[in-house]
Amino acid sequence: MIRTNGTAEHPALVNSGEILSLIATGAATSRSALLDASGLSRVTVTQRLNALIDSGLVRETARTMPSGGRPTRVLGINERAGFFLVANIGETYIHLAAMDLEPAIVSQSTIPFNASDGPAVSLARIADGFDILAAKARASHGSLFGVSLSMPTPVDFKRGRVVGPSVLHGWDEFDIIGWLRGRFDAPIYVENDVNLMAIHEHRQNFRHVDDMFFIKAGTGIGSGIVAGGKIFRGAQGAAGDIGHIQFSSENAPLCRCGKLGCVEARAGGWAIARDLSSRGFKAENARDVISLVEMQKPEALMLLRSAGRVIGEVASDVVSILNPSLIVVGGTLARGGEFLLSGIRELVYQRCLPLATRELRIVLANPQKDSALFGAAYLALDDVFSLGKVEQLIDRHTIGR
């Protein structure tokens, strides 16, 4: 039976979602591999694949693979078949972009951000900026496939809402997804920036690593957990919040969250800047700390290495519990290189059992500018092409053609 939606005019696309999902996820990228993975007949696979190619969703790439006879062309998603609108909310500005299905930036812009403006005003500015980018992208990349936001705060991913305590005062429990649905007819995603940085790092550089622990060392301290090749969020999306694990000690420093002795209050960029300021240096944030490190100021080097030990202390507990094969350290403070990394390694290898560290690698993240923005695109990309949702994507694409 032909559906009464976008595929009605393209009946061969009906039930082609499985083929599209296999290609999009890389599970099958040749005609023979599609036959094996789908279990469908050659005629059915050929019909559905040809329909996807004719629709512009799939293309035969220039790459080839051996097939026992004439080399066969590798199948892939047509990166120009659609686009995503993504935004990364930072401390003082928001980076907006329209991204294709690779994902790569098609067009981008930045707008000022002031957390005190509140969610409705800020989201209206984001939506207005998105409208401008979407108008340009539609001319070359078809229809909108999804909208994805990166937030500098804890997020309940299932509900798409900020949960406190948060640096975004007034955003707690605001219905971000509901508000954006009033402006955009597409799936909406809202996620914490550290999880998105972990997703980007995993997909871009360590795709074949099943168990990875990503640490963001910047103004604050956070982490993202990849388990079994997928981001692990926990019950309410709070997994990986290592920055607010407390260490008991005399004269424990006060954290921004109101507790005493948090990892962030000892090792975050703002905390190191606080300690440098008390020593007479001009420092307000993580960028100032790194500037002093690059100037080889002994006090900055000492405090950064000490911060590495604090991070290493909590990372060692994570290693003992989760047993990852890789720890990746990113964020502004990671620009300090071995001065930070050596402190982390020292505590991890000192405190963990040899079995957990025997094959463990601890490395710096690739210095990709705004990796959370790309992580937001990967998040949307993986979801809309997933087996349970790919048929909806086909409908949106055919309606928009």
Buried (B, 14 or more C-beta within 10 A) or exposed (E): EEBEBBBBEBEBBBBBBBBBBBBBBEEBBBBBBBBEBBEBEEEBBBBBBEBBBEBBBBBBEEEEEEEEEEEBBBBBBBBBBBBBBBBBBBEEEBBBBBBBBBBEBBBBEEBEBEBEBBBEEBBEBBBEBBEEBBEEBBEEBBBBBBBBBBBBBBBBBEBBBBBEBBBBEBBBEBEBBEBBBEBBEBBBBBBBBBBBBBBBBBBBBBEEBBBBBBBBBBBBBBBBBBBEEEBBBEEEBBBBBBBBBBBEEEEBBEBBBEBBBBBBBBBBBBBBBBBBEEEEBEBBBBBBBBBBBEEEBEBBBEBBBBBBBBBBBBBBBBBBEBBBBBBBBBBBBBBBBEBBBBBBBBBBBEBBEEEBBEEBEBBBBEEBEBBBBBBBBBBBBBBBBBBEEBBBBBBBBBBBE
